[in-house]
Amino acid sequence: MGEPRATAREANATVSDPEGAVPEGQSGQAPSTRRVGGKTSQTRALILKSTEQLMVEEGYAAVTYRHVAAKAGIGSALVQYYFPTLDSLFIALMRWHSERDLEMLSRLLEKHTEGPLRAIWEYSRDEATSAIMMEFLALGNHRKAIRAEIADFGQRTREAELAALAKFADRYQLGGKELSPSTLLFLLSGIPKMMLIEGDLGLDTGHAGTLSLVEELLDQLESLPPEQAPDR
């Protein structure tokens, strides 16, 4: 595969702080200016996709300029041209992945007109089975910039989910007791993640029963016919 070349416009582009990343220990210093590749470049997208595949297959520790370049079929210098630091590469990938996830959540909320609970459950199970998110969580333990990105993504996601749940809050009762949207959201988003962690360890005791229980709960909470559902 031939090595993609940067366009003249991209080659002359400069930024002071790629992807908003500030290396640790340099906060408050004047950022250096250097050339980097354009954000709409096909080569940049290829690098991000290759990095994602590498993280899923081998873990975040395998992400180096050399390994990403080999995965993408390009030179390592070209990877560094687009992402001058590994932090800038990880942050760009996290933001790219986050936008895709938020778009998926929006589509699911529009699809499930009976109520948002099942949409959130479907989204959470898909997100939790994504090895890339688990790698980001592990990476965030070692890189403050990544941890901040994860927190921002989590906050944006929860705000969208809670806004959808608020429209149906008066329907969420079990045994005469009201279930708050935040409690339901924690259960629906937390259970799949715990099951994924245990699954990686070869543990699955109670998983099938828990999934059945959640499905029954969703059927009870969102069983009203469409004509009784509130306006969305």
N, C-alpha and C positions, 0 to 999 in steps of 0.2 A: 504493500500500500504506500503510495507516495505521500511524502510529508506535506500537510497543508501549510500554506504560506500566509503570513499576515498581510493584509492589504496595506497600501501606503498610508491610508488614513489611520488605520489601527497602529501602525508602526510609529506614527508621529503623535499618537494620543498620550497624554500624561495624566496621572492622578497623584494626589498627595497621600492618600491613605486607602489602598485597595480594599474594597468590601467593608470599609469602616473599621478594619482591624487595627488596633494599636498594640504593638508588641509589649509584653509585660516589662515593666521597669522603664518605659519610655514615655509614660503618661505626662503630658504637659510640655514635652519637647516639640519643637517645630518639626512637622513631618517632612521626610525627604520626598523629592519629586523624581519619579522615574517612569519610563515608558511601560505601559501594560497593554494587553490586547483588549479589543472592544467587547462590551458585554453582550452584544447581539450576534457575535461571530458564531458560525457553525463549528469552528474548531473549539471554541470555548465550551459549547454544548457537548461536544464529543468528549472533552476532558472531564466534564462533570459526570456524564453517564459512565465513563470508564472508572472514575473514582468511586462512584456508587457501587458498581459491580465488584470492584476490588474489596471494598469494605464488607459487602455482604458475603463474599466468598472466602476472604482471608482475615477479615477484621481490620479495625482502623490502624493498628500498628503496622500493617503491611503497606500503608499509603506513604510512598516516597516518590520523589520526582521520577526516578528511574522506573519504578514499578507502574506508575500511572502512565508514563510514556509508552512502555511496552504494551500495556493493555489497550491503549488508544492507537498504537501503531504509528507514533510520531516521535520526534526527538525530545529528550528531556529538557533541552534549552527552550523549546517552544512552550512546554508546560509552565516553566518558570517565567516565561515572557507574559503569559496570561495571569499567572498567580505567583507573584514574587516571594510569598511566604506560604508555608503549609497552612498557617492559620487562615490566610485569605482564601485558600482553596476550600478548607473545611467550612468556613462561614458561608461562602458562595453556594456550596452544596447544600448546606442546611437551609438556606433561604429558598433555594430552588425546590427542594423537597417540600418545604413548608407550604409554599404557594400551591403546589400540586395537591397536597392534602386538604388545604382549605377549600380549593375548588371542588374536590370530591365530596367534602362535607356539604357544601352548598347544593350540589346536585342531588345528594341523598335526601336532604331536607325538603327539596322541591318534589321529589319523587314520592315520599311517604306522606300523603295528604291526610292519612288517618291520625297523624300525630308524630312528633319528633323522636319519641323514645326508640322506636325501632330503627330509625335512621341513625341515631347516635350509637346504638348497639352494633349495627352493621359497620359503621365507620370505625368504632373502637376495636372491633375484632380484626378488621383489615389492617389498621395501624399497628396493632400489637403483634401481628404475625409478620410484620416487616422487620427483617433483621437489621436494616439500616438504622431504624430508630433506636434499637437496643445498642448499636454501636455508638451512636451519637450520645446516648446517656452515659455509656462507659467513658467515652472521650471527654465528656463534660466534667468528669471528676478530676481531670488533669489539666484542662485548658479553660480558664475563666471566660474567655471570649465566646467559646462554644456554649458554656453553661448559660451565659446571658442570652444567647440566641434561642436556646431550648426553652428558657423561661418565657421569653417574648412570644414564641410560637404557642406555648401552652396557654398563655393568658389570652391570646387572640382566639384560640380555639374554644376555650371555655366561655368566653363572652358571647360568641356566636351560638353556642349550644344552649346557654342559659337564656338568651333572648328568645330562642325558639321554644324552649320549655315553658317560659313565663306565660305564653299565650294559652297554654292548656293546663296551667297549674291547678285549677279548681277541680280537675278530673282525677288527679293523682291521690287516691285514697285507698287504704287497705285495712279492712276490718274496722272501718269507721274512723281511722286515724289518717290525718293528712301526711302525705310524703312530700317533703320539700324538693324542689327541682335540683338544688345543690347536692342533696343526699342521693337522689336517683342518678345524677350525673357521675358522682364519685363511684357508685357501684358499677354502673355500666362501662365506665372507662377503666376502672381499676381491676375488675375481674379478669378481662382478657390479658392484661399485662402480667398479672400474677401467674396465670395459666401458662403463658409463654415462658416465663422464667423457670417454672417447675418443669415444663416440658423439655427444656434444654438440659435439665438434670436427670431426665428419664422418669420423672414423677408425674403421674396422672390420676392419682386417687381422688375421687370425688368430682373430677372434671365433667364427665358426661352428665352426672346428676345435676350439677350446678348449671350447666347449659340448658337442660330441660326446665329447671326451676325458673330461670330467667325468662325463657320463652313463654312459660305459663303466666308469669307476672306481667309480661308485656301484653299478652292477650287480654288479661283482666283490666289493665289500666288504659288500654287504647282500643276498647271493644265497642265504643259508641258508633252508631251509624253515621255516615257523612253529613246527613242533614242536621245532626245535633252538634257537630263539631264547630268550634268558634271560627270566626273569619280570620284568615291569615293575611 
